[in-house]
Amino acid sequence: MRLPTLARTAAAVTVTAAAGAAVTNASSRWYQRLRKPTWQPPPVVFPLAWTPLYALIAVAGARVLDRTSEADRAAFTRAYALNLGLNFGWSALFFKARKPTVALAEIVALNASNFMLLRRAARADRVAAAALAPYAAWTLFATALNGTIVRLNSNR
């Protein structure tokens, strides 16, 4: 993995994380009033989980980009950018737009994007694919959490 590539993927991931954080307000009255499942982790867990996940996404992206041909690199770059856009989009839809049902549909698309990204990564570098696996798993957990919040608040 080359440092310039890692700097680019780290910058893209940092922008995504910062944009997501800017639209996320778990202290808002709206969010606090939502019914949530008993198995939802406490608020402190989310930044503790996302920080290493974002680091892994950056490292995995750099490893794949440095191990692929030009055509495959372009395709991976598009898939990576789409994935980061979907990553941010969920926060914007759930917290900023306050649309948990729409966010649920969007996170399903994010899961599909994660699967495609994992497949592309696995073809280029098994270590990169392994680095993306926790992100994919966390997003599946977030999907279950989002779905449960939608179900618990459907009659509101």
C-alpha positions as CSV (number, residue, x, y, z in Angstrom):
1,M,0.0,0.0,0.0
2,R,1.4,3.3,-1.0
3,L,1.1,6.4,1.2
4,P,-0.4,8.7,-1.4
5,T,-3.2,6.2,-2.0
6,L,-3.8,5.8,1.7
7,A,-3.9,9.6,2.1
8,R,-6.6,9.8,-0.6
9,T,-8.8,7.0,0.8
10,A,-8.3,8.4,4.4
11,A,-9.4,11.9,3.2
12,A,-12.5,10.5,1.5
13,V,-13.4,8.5,4.6
14,T,-12.7,11.4,6.9
15,V,-15.0,13.7,4.8
16,T,-17.7,11.0,4.9
17,A,-17.3,10.6,8.7
18,A,-17.3,14.3,9.3
19,A,-20.4,14.9,7.1
20,G,-22.2,12.1,8.8
21,A,-21.3,13.4,12.2
22,A,-22.5,16.9,11.2
23,V,-26.0,15.6,10.5
24,T,-26.3,13.2,13.4
25,N,-27.8,14.4,16.6
26,A,-28.6,11.5,19.0
27,S,-29.4,14.1,21.6
28,S,-32.2,15.7,19.7
29,R,-35.7,15.6,21.2
30,W,-37.0,13.8,18.1
31,Y,-34.4,10.9,18.5
32,Q,-34.8,10.8,22.2
33,R,-38.5,10.3,21.9
34,L,-38.2,7.4,19.5
35,R,-38.9,3.9,20.9
36,K,-35.7,1.9,20.7
37,P,-35.0,-1.8,21.3
38,T,-33.5,-2.8,24.6
39,W,-30.5,-4.3,22.8
40,Q,-29.5,-1.0,21.3
41,P,-26.0,-0.1,22.5
42,P,-25.5,3.0,24.6
43,P,-24.6,6.2,22.6
44,V,-20.9,6.0,23.5
45,V,-20.5,2.7,21.6
46,F,-21.2,4.3,18.2
47,P,-18.2,6.6,17.9
48,L,-16.1,3.9,19.5
49,A,-17.2,1.4,16.8
50,W,-17.1,3.8,13.8
51,T,-13.6,5.2,14.4
52,P,-11.8,1.9,13.8
53,L,-14.4,0.9,11.1
54,Y,-13.6,4.1,9.1
55,A,-9.8,3.4,9.5
56,L,-10.3,-0.1,8.2
57,I,-12.4,1.2,5.2
58,A,-9.5,3.6,4.3
59,V,-6.8,1.0,4.6
60,A,-8.9,-1.6,2.7
61,G,-9.6,0.9,-0.1
62,A,-5.9,1.9,-0.4
63,R,-4.8,-1.8,-0.5
64,V,-7.3,-2.6,-3.3
65,L,-6.5,0.5,-5.3
66,D,-2.8,-0.3,-5.2
67,R,-3.3,-3.9,-6.2
68,T,-5.6,-3.6,-9.2
69,S,-5.2,-2.9,-12.9
70,E,-6.3,0.5,-14.3
71,A,-9.8,-0.7,-15.4
72,D,-10.4,-2.5,-12.2
73,R,-9.1,0.5,-10.2
74,A,-11.6,2.8,-11.9
75,A,-14.5,0.4,-11.2
76,F,-13.5,0.0,-7.6
77,T,-13.1,3.8,-7.2
78,R,-16.7,4.2,-8.4
79,A,-18.0,1.5,-6.1
80,Y,-16.0,2.9,-3.2
81,A,-17.3,6.5,-3.8
82,L,-20.9,5.2,-4.1
83,N,-20.5,3.2,-0.8
84,L,-19.2,6.3,1.0
85,G,-22.1,8.3,-0.4
86,L,-24.6,5.7,0.9
87,N,-22.8,5.6,4.2
88,F,-23.3,9.4,4.6
89,G,-26.8,9.2,3.1
90,W,-28.1,7.0,5.9
91,S,-27.2,9.5,8.6
92,A,-28.7,12.3,6.6
93,L,-32.0,10.4,6.0
94,F,-32.3,9.0,9.5
95,F,-31.1,12.0,11.7
96,K,-31.4,15.1,9.5
97,A,-34.5,14.3,7.5
98,R,-35.9,12.2,10.4
99,K,-37.1,9.5,8.0
100,P,-36.3,6.1,9.6
101,T,-38.4,4.2,7.0
102,V,-36.6,5.9,4.1
103,A,-33.3,5.4,5.9
104,L,-34.1,1.7,6.2
105,A,-34.5,1.4,2.5
106,E,-31.3,3.3,2.0
107,I,-29.3,1.1,4.4
108,V,-30.5,-2.0,2.5
109,A,-28.8,-0.4,-0.6
110,L,-25.7,0.2,1.6
111,N,-25.6,-3.5,2.5
112,A,-25.8,-4.4,-1.2
113,S,-23.0,-1.9,-1.8
114,N,-20.9,-3.4,1.0
115,F,-21.3,-6.9,-0.5
116,M,-20.2,-5.6,-3.9
117,L,-17.2,-3.8,-2.4
118,L,-16.3,-6.9,-0.4
119,R,-16.4,-9.0,-3.6
120,R,-14.2,-6.5,-5.5
121,A,-11.8,-6.3,-2.6
122,A,-11.6,-10.1,-2.3
123,R,-10.5,-10.4,-5.9
124,A,-7.7,-7.9,-5.4
125,D,-6.5,-8.5,-1.8
126,R,-7.8,-10.9,0.8
127,V,-6.5,-8.7,3.6
128,A,-8.5,-5.7,2.3
129,A,-11.6,-7.9,2.1
130,A,-11.0,-9.0,5.7
131,A,-10.6,-5.3,6.7
132,L,-14.0,-4.5,5.2
133,A,-15.8,-7.4,6.8
134,P,-16.4,-5.7,10.2
135,Y,-17.9,-2.7,8.4
136,A,-20.3,-5.0,6.5
137,A,-21.2,-6.7,9.8
138,W,-21.8,-3.5,11.7
139,T,-24.0,-2.2,8.8
140,L,-26.1,-5.4,9.0
141,F,-26.4,-4.8,12.8
142,A,-27.4,-1.1,12.1
143,T,-30.0,-2.4,9.6
144,A,-31.6,-4.6,12.2
145,L,-31.6,-1.7,14.7
146,N,-33.1,0.7,12.1
147,G,-35.7,-1.9,11.2
148,T,-36.7,-2.4,14.8
149,I,-36.9,1.3,15.4
150,V,-39.3,1.6,12.4
151,R,-41.4,-1.3,13.7
152,L,-41.5,0.1,17.3
153,N,-42.6,3.5,16.1
154,S,-44.9,2.6,13.2
155,N,-48.0,3.7,15.1
156,R,-46.7,7.1,15.9
